[in-house]
Amino acid sequence: MNGATGRMGYRQHLVRSILAIRDQGGVLLADGSRVQVEPILVGRSESTLRQLAERHDIEHYTTDLDAALADDRWQIYADFLVTKARVPAIRKAIAAGKAIYTEKPTAESFAEALELAVLAEAAGVKNGVVHDKLYLPGLRKLERLIASGFFGRILSVRGEFGYWVFEGDWQRSQRPSWNYRGQDGGGIVVDMFPHWNYVLENLFGRVESVYARAVTHIPVRVDENDVAFEATADDAAYAIFELEGGIVAQLNSSWTVRVNREELVEFQVDGTLGSAVVGLFGCKIQPRTATPRPVWNPDLAESHDYSDDWLEVPTNDVFENGFKTQWEEFIRHVVDDGPNRFDFLAGARGVQLAEQGLRSSLTGRRIDLPVVSLPAVAVPSSHPVPPIHAAQP
Ligand SMILES: NC(=O)c1ccc[n+]([C@@H]2O[C@H](COP(=O)([O-])OP(=O)(O)OC[C@H]3O[C@@H](n4cnc5c(N)ncnc54)[C@H](O)[C@@H]3O)[C@@H](O)[C@H]2O)c1
């Protein structure tokens, strides 16, 4: 587990996933048996790793990634490093023949993200990328609504993600400062568009084009050492995505917005037969048959409470931590050859969307997104496919 001392690596991957799996006695396999997990923490600071290992009763830790990769006891390389450090580490893990599970974005550029997918395929190593938002209770309920036909024809998706991230001067920032420096792999487009890509393509349809405006609203922030720095990365992005089948998705992502919603992320989906508003946990619906009949009248103060017209969808299920659930799927894929839904190629599509979103913002143009596929070298020569559809028209 490389980067287990970081925000995501520690809380979601180590504590909430791997240690929770260890505590429950491992991952259940198809034949009813269980496979147990044994983590090795990898990082740069021996003392930090030792403290973490002692706190959680973990036997193994090292600052020597190469030695860990060369050791056959460790079957999966997991990467939660800052984005900038990811590609070289994953290249090594592929060369060492490890199965690989990684945070998103898989790389800073689409070319590198695709290269990782090609290298992993050529080396025959199993690979997976975090798609955590799809496992959120709110989005699982949305998935169920879509499958039930509730919406009729889906017309549009509107999403608001964000909250105020303190600048660091009079209150400490609640996110690491590298997120606000482009040269260090930061930026809300690079961070959030990979999420939006998998949410949209898995629930609604492939993202066919993007128009985005990325902005740095707060030009100076203060880092972990109380030193002011120039914010060189975007902290808000306003985007329109056109999806396969004609659905229009409009998503705002911002670290410079104050929350006036029920949750930090909310999506409204409107269809001919009904609408839904979902967050991390909640899901409200309004069917066609219970839709009020608003009439625009600027002369009268509003007397109707529109929020009252919505019905809460019950949970009806047990939703575990999404990171843990996806870890269990990936471990089953590695040891049991279970299905793998989200591989490096899916990760590359997310990076493509981020890259083209930034390009759209720079040029002021809507950009069509080519279908991403592995080049012909990765498939048998009797079934040739055209090379990578990566070039822009
Ligand atoms: N899935 C999600 O919802 C989600 C949310 C936030 C972040 N992330 C992703 O997780 C990754 C980590 O983000 P974070 O917020 O945990 O960051 P963080 O800064 O808290 O942690 C980064 C980790 O990388 C290590 N590190 C830093 N620089 C390094 C270097 N040069 N070489 C090797 N190791 C280095 C740090 O010691 C730390 O362990 C990022 O790629 C980010 O995009 C995902």
The ligand as an SDF file (V2000), in Angstrom:
LIG
                    3D

 44 48  0  0  0  0  0  0  0  0999 V2000
  -11.4060    8.8000   -4.8070 N   0  0  0  0  0  0  0  0  0  0  0  0
  -11.5380    9.9670   -4.2310 C   0  0  0  0  0  0  0  0  0  0  0  0
  -12.6240   10.3880   -3.8700 O   0  0  0  0  0  0  0  0  0  0  0  0
  -10.3280   10.8200   -3.9870 C   0  0  0  0  0  0  0  0  0  0  0  0
  -10.4140   11.9160   -3.1080 C   0  0  0  0  0  0  0  0  0  0  0  0
   -9.2670   12.6750   -2.8700 C   0  0  0  0  0  0  0  0  0  0  0  0
   -8.0820   12.3380   -3.5060 C   0  0  0  0  0  0  0  0  0  0  0  0
   -8.0370   11.2950   -4.3640 N   0  0  0  0  0  0  0  0  0  0  0  0
   -6.7750   10.9240   -5.0560 C   0  0  0  0  0  0  0  0  0  0  0  0
   -5.9520   10.2500   -4.1230 O   0  0  0  0  0  0  0  0  0  0  0  0
   -4.5920   10.6030   -4.3290 C   0  0  0  0  0  0  0  0  0  0  0  0
   -3.9890   11.0810   -3.0010 C   0  0  0  0  0  0  0  0  0  0  0  0
   -4.6860   12.2300   -2.5600 O   0  0  0  0  0  0  0  0  0  0  0  0
   -4.6990   12.6710   -1.0200 P   0  0  0  0  0  0  0  0  0  0  0  0
   -5.7270   13.7280   -0.9090 O   0  0  0  0  0  0  0  0  0  0  0  0
   -4.7740   11.4450   -0.1640 O   0  0  0  0  0  0  0  0  0  0  0  0
   -3.2440   13.3310   -0.9000 O   0  0  0  0  0  0  0  0  0  0  0  0
   -2.2710   13.4180    0.3600 P   0  0  0  0  0  0  0  0  0  0  0  0
   -1.3690   14.5550    0.0550 O   0  0  0  0  0  0  0  0  0  0  0  0
   -3.0270   13.4250    1.6390 O   0  0  0  0  0  0  0  0  0  0  0  0
   -1.4560   12.0370    0.3240 O   0  0  0  0  0  0  0  0  0  0  0  0
   -0.5150   11.7560   -0.6750 C   0  0  0  0  0  0  0  0  0  0  0  0
    0.4170   10.6040   -0.3080 C   0  0  0  0  0  0  0  0  0  0  0  0
    1.4970   10.5940   -1.2740 O   0  0  0  0  0  0  0  0  0  0  0  0
    2.7520   10.6880   -0.6000 C   0  0  0  0  0  0  0  0  0  0  0  0
    3.6350   11.4930   -1.4530 N   0  0  0  0  0  0  0  0  0  0  0  0
    3.5930   12.8360   -1.6330 C   0  0  0  0  0  0  0  0  0  0  0  0
    4.5290   13.2210   -2.5210 N   0  0  0  0  0  0  0  0  0  0  0  0
    5.1810   12.0900   -2.9070 C   0  0  0  0  0  0  0  0  0  0  0  0
    6.2670   11.8220   -3.7880 C   0  0  0  0  0  0  0  0  0  0  0  0
    6.8540   12.7970   -4.4690 N   0  0  0  0  0  0  0  0  0  0  0  0
    6.6800   10.5500   -3.9240 N   0  0  0  0  0  0  0  0  0  0  0  0
    6.0820    9.5470   -3.2410 C   0  0  0  0  0  0  0  0  0  0  0  0
    5.0590    9.7450   -2.3800 N   0  0  0  0  0  0  0  0  0  0  0  0
    4.6120   10.9980   -2.2260 C   0  0  0  0  0  0  0  0  0  0  0  0
    2.4500   11.3520    0.7350 C   0  0  0  0  0  0  0  0  0  0  0  0
    3.4430   11.0210    1.6850 O   0  0  0  0  0  0  0  0  0  0  0  0
    1.0790   10.7430    1.0640 C   0  0  0  0  0  0  0  0  0  0  0  0
    1.2390    9.4490    1.6130 O   0  0  0  0  0  0  0  0  0  0  0  0
   -4.5770   11.6440   -5.4420 C   0  0  0  0  0  0  0  0  0  0  0  0
   -4.2210   11.0400   -6.6510 O   0  0  0  0  0  0  0  0  0  0  0  0
   -6.0040   12.1410   -5.5000 C   0  0  0  0  0  0  0  0  0  0  0  0
   -6.3900   12.5340   -6.8070 O   0  0  0  0  0  0  0  0  0  0  0  0
   -9.1290   10.5360   -4.5940 C   0  0  0  0  0  0  0  0  0  0  0  0
  1  2  1  0
  2  3  2  0
  2  4  1  0
  4  5  1  0
  4 44  2  0
  5  6  2  0
  6  7  1  0
  7  8  2  0
  8  9  1  0
  8 44  1  0
  9 10  1  0
  9 42  1  0
 10 11  1  0
 11 12  1  0
 11 40  1  0
 12 13  1  0
 13 14  1  0
 14 15  2  0
 14 16  1  0
 14 17  1  0
 17 18  1  0
 18 19  2  0
 18 20  1  0
 18 21  1  0
 21 22  1  0
 22 23  1  0
 23 24  1  0
 23 38  1  0
 24 25  1  0
 25 26  1  0
 25 36  1  0
 26 27  1  0
 26 35  1  0
 27 28  2  0
 28 29  1  0
 29 30  1  0
 29 35  2  0
 30 31  1  0
 30 32  2  0
 32 33  1  0
 33 34  2  0
 34 35  1  0
 36 37  1  0
 36 38  1  0
 38 39  1  0
 40 41  1  0
 40 42  1  0
 42 43  1  0
M  CHG  2   8   1  16  -1
M  END
$$$$
